[in-house]
Amino acid sequence: MATESAVGDYTDVILFLATAGVVVPIFRRFRLSPVLAFLGAGVVLGPFGLGALQGELPWLRYVTMKSSASMDQLAEFGVVFLLFAIGLELSWERLWTMRRFVFGLGALQVFICAAAIGSVAMMLGQDPVGAVVLGSALALSSTAIVLPLLAEQKRQLSRPGRATFSVLLMQDLAVAPILITIAFLGDYRGEAFSPQLLLAFAPAMLGLLGLVVLGRVVLRPMMRSVAKADSEELFVAASLLVVVGAGLMAAMSGLSMALGAFVAGLLLAETEYRKQIEKTVKPFQGLLLGLFFVSIGLGLDLSLVSERPALVAALLLGLILLNGSIIFGLGRLFGLGSTAAVETALLLSGSGEFAFVILHSAAKEKLLDHQLVQTVLASSTLSMFCIPLLAAAGAAISRSARRMKKLS
């Protein structure tokens, strides 16, 4: 017979499945983004929502969720599976055709947004190292939220959709160098520049090269062998092995797991098993992404928001306006029309999931004050809540522009 403690261990799972099976369909019926359902469930059912009232109402422990290290690790795989699915839909040739947006627009967006945010942080009294960290973290948008929204709207192949994806891909590529730089700054803060900084990037580059070479040699024969076995269970197991294995290989070399999964997806996109693999991983991708959004909602400290509402709101609005205006200008510079540039800017102006990774890493290395990190993360989380609304506004502007063009 299950004890009360044992039953409590399954509370988070039951509440998450209830959100996926009950709340999300309701949101879809009213044409609201499922992302908002998962984020909202995390906030309401989390330790800073109903969980904060457990002292007065003990029974609430049966309807609240707890953020845990195991849950966060599992949620991270939502982004990993998302990037794998994106890689499956691309190919090396198609990626090469997008190089101008990826390495031009994307690289400039990361650099200019990071520099602008860092400059503002320095003007507000932050030291140069902390300003660089803040700028790098807040210049990155949310791949996990933006790409599913584009898929829902069937706008992945539109001009703003391609530009948005290109920028997000460049941001994902930038995460590993940023994290390596933070670790270096933590070890050598206050010392003169050393060539060791350049050498620190070598394992990541070698890891990426090894992943590509090994993938080309191993993946196709492995999937062919599994397909010959004619077992659906084995094919599911092999598909999951590819995603998780590629992610872990990338992580061991200092890259993000998501980037490793993306490379694996690119390699498999050129095989005859692409459609079957895509169909196999889709359920895992949807559930794990939902879990990721719930974990983001769980981390929103409502008490911090209520204690410093003006500061949190100012950071939120400032982040969206600064990032959005820079991205709009860059979009126009790279040939996007006004409407497409506005839509791209709205999609990318909010903060992203990697801000949590970067800022927590910086706090661990004592490059940023803990209280500052929590305040910035509260604003970042709220900006992620705004992304579905900003995306809807961008889609509405695009539809209006098309109608006006037809009438004229």
Stockholm file with secondary structure:
# STOCKHOLM 1.0

chainA/1-408         MATESAVGDYTDVILFLATAGVVVPIFRRFRLSPVLAFLGAGVVLGPFGLGALQGELPWLRYVTMKSSASMDQLAEFGVVFLLFAIGLELSWERLWTMRRFVFGLGALQVFICAAAIGSVAMMLGQDPVGAVVLGSALALSSTAIVLPLLAEQKRQLSRPGRATFSVLLMQDLAVAPILITIAFLGDYRGEAFSPQLLLAFAPAMLGLLGLVVLGRVVLRPMMRSVAKADSEELFVAASLLVVVGAGLMAAMSGLSMALGAFVAGLLLAETEYRKQIEKTVKPFQGLLLGLFFVSIGLGLDLSLVSERPALVAALLLGLILLNGSIIFGLGRLFGLGSTAAVETALLLSGSGEFAFVILHSAAKEKLLDHQLVQTVLASSTLSMFCIPLLAAAGAAISRSARRMKKLS
#=GR chainA/1-408 SS CCCHHHHHHTHHHHHHHHIIIIIHHHHHHTTCCHHHHHHHHHHHHSTTTGGGGTTTCGGGGGGCCCCCHHHHHHHHHHHHHHHHHHHHHCCHHHHHHTHIIIIIIIHHHHHHHHHHHHHHHHHTTCCHHHHHHHHHHHTCCCHHHHHHHHHHTTCTTSHHHHHHHHHHHHHHHHHHHHHHHHHHHHHHTTSCCCTHHHHTTHHHHHHHHHHHHHHHHHHHHHHHHHHHTTCHHHHHHHHHHHHHHHHHHHHHTTSCHHHHHHHHHHHHTTSTTHHHHHHHHHHHHHHHHHHHHHHHHHTCCHHHHHHSHHHHHHHHHHHHHHHHHHHHHHHHHTTCCHHHHHHHHHHHSSCCTHHHHHHHHHHHTTSSCHHHHHHHHHHHHHHHHHHHHHHHHHHHHHHHHHHHHHHC
#=GC SS_cons         CCCHHHHHHTHHHHHHHHIIIIIHHHHHHTTCCHHHHHHHHHHHHSTTTGGGGTTTCGGGGGGCCCCCHHHHHHHHHHHHHHHHHHHHHCCHHHHHHTHIIIIIIIHHHHHHHHHHHHHHHHHTTCCHHHHHHHHHHHTCCCHHHHHHHHHHTTCTTSHHHHHHHHHHHHHHHHHHHHHHHHHHHHHHTTSCCCTHHHHTTHHHHHHHHHHHHHHHHHHHHHHHHHHHTTCHHHHHHHHHHHHHHHHHHHHHTTSCHHHHHHHHHHHHTTSTTHHHHHHHHHHHHHHHHHHHHHHHHHTCCHHHHHHSHHHHHHHHHHHHHHHHHHHHHHHHHTTCCHHHHHHHHHHHSSCCTHHHHHHHHHHHTTSSCHHHHHHHHHHHHHHHHHHHHHHHHHHHHHHHHHHHHHHC
//
